[in-house]
Amino acid sequence: MVQVEILNAEKPDEVRTEFNEWIENENPDIVETKVSESAKSYTLWVFYRI
């Protein structure tokens, strides 16, 4: 089964920090990542196996 974790922040560095902290805490089996950018935020979708 695949689940998604969505990380959102105003700056790319903030998303990167959230991602790194999440990886340290959860140790997920990542399948795929996707990034989107808008005028006010950056979003990272992380698909992982559970």
C-alpha positions in Angstrom: 0.0 0.0 0.0 1.3 3.5 -0.8 0.6 6.6 1.3 1.4 10.2 0.7 2.9 12.8 3.0 2.4 16.4 1.9 4.9 19.1 3.1 4.1 22.7 2.4 6.1 25.9 3.2 6.7 29.4 1.9 10.4 28.8 1.0 12.2 25.8 -0.5 14.6 25.6 2.4 11.7 25.2 4.8 10.3 22.3 2.8 13.7 20.7 2.7 14.0 21.0 6.5 10.5 19.5 7.0 11.4 16.7 4.7 14.7 15.9 6.4 13.0 15.9 9.8 10.2 13.7 8.6 12.7 11.2 7.1 14.7 11.0 10.4 11.5 10.4 12.4 9.6 8.0 10.1 12.3 6.3 8.0 9.9 5.8 5.1 10.3 3.5 2.1 10.0 6.3 -0.5 8.5 5.4 -3.9 8.3 8.8 -5.6 8.4 12.5 -4.9 6.8 15.5 -6.7 7.2 19.2 -6.2 5.0 22.1 -7.1 5.5 25.8 -6.7 3.1 28.7 -6.6 3.5 32.4 -6.0 3.3 31.9 -2.2 4.4 28.4 -1.4 6.2 25.2 -2.3 4.7 21.8 -1.9 6.4 18.4 -1.8 4.4 15.2 -2.2 6.2 12.1 -0.9 4.7 8.8 -1.8 5.9 5.9 0.3 5.1 2.3 1.1 3.6 1.4 4.5 
